[in-house]
Amino acid sequence: MKDIKLEDRLIFALDVPEVSEAKDIVSELDDSVNFYKIGMEMLMTGKYFELLDWLIKKDKKVFVDLKFFDVPETVGRTIARLSDYGATFATIHGNQTLMEKASENKNNLKILAVTALTSLDRGDLDDLGFSCDVQDLVISRAKRAFEAGCDGIVSSGLEVPFIREFVDNKLICVTPGIRPVANNDDQKRVVDVATAFDSGSDYIVVGRPIKNAKNRYEAASNIQKIIKRTFESV
């Protein structure tokens, strides 16, 4: 068992177009969510770091999900600068040297390597030129991330049991694409809350099921209750 507070295991994806809306949602969620992911849409507002600082001052944890991918030296220097802002997680996406450079410069920031997006399935991998199965690709990338010094990976809950079988348990597994109920959106490789943690995930990222709920506080609180029950039964 990793030393992770139960209430921190839920990460809310703050995927909205404006900082003002993001702040309203954070205020609405109050103590039901302690950890927030901010990504590319928010970056385009020009106020990304304003929001990051605001969240940190409110004692919230921040997951910078920008999937840095560039020349390894550039990524290394970027991660070094980002580590000054107080975020907990940051995502990268690239080859072995890139992952190593990010890990060398992370300081107190934890680096998560993206394995395969949860919006991808077998057909999408064919389009991208990958001949291997999704599962094999994810396991391979998880192994390489751990060897490169990354703290964790981002992976669908469908592949986490196999990652736990083949990669050291010290590796943090963050699972997006969580759907408490059946869905028909663009996420293809999804699991529910309890299944994600039973499979070995350390954190889950939830967006639309909370954002689109009539009562967001209640929706997030219900997920927190599921998390608590899941770990109490272990």
Helices and strands as residue ranges (DSSP letters): G 6-8, E 10-13, H 19-29, G 30-32, E 35-38, H 40-43, H 48-57, E 61-68, H 72-82, G 83-85, E 89-92, H 96-104, E 110-114, H 122-128, H 134-148, E 152-154, H 160-166, E 172-175, H 193-198, E 203-206, H 208-211, H 216-232
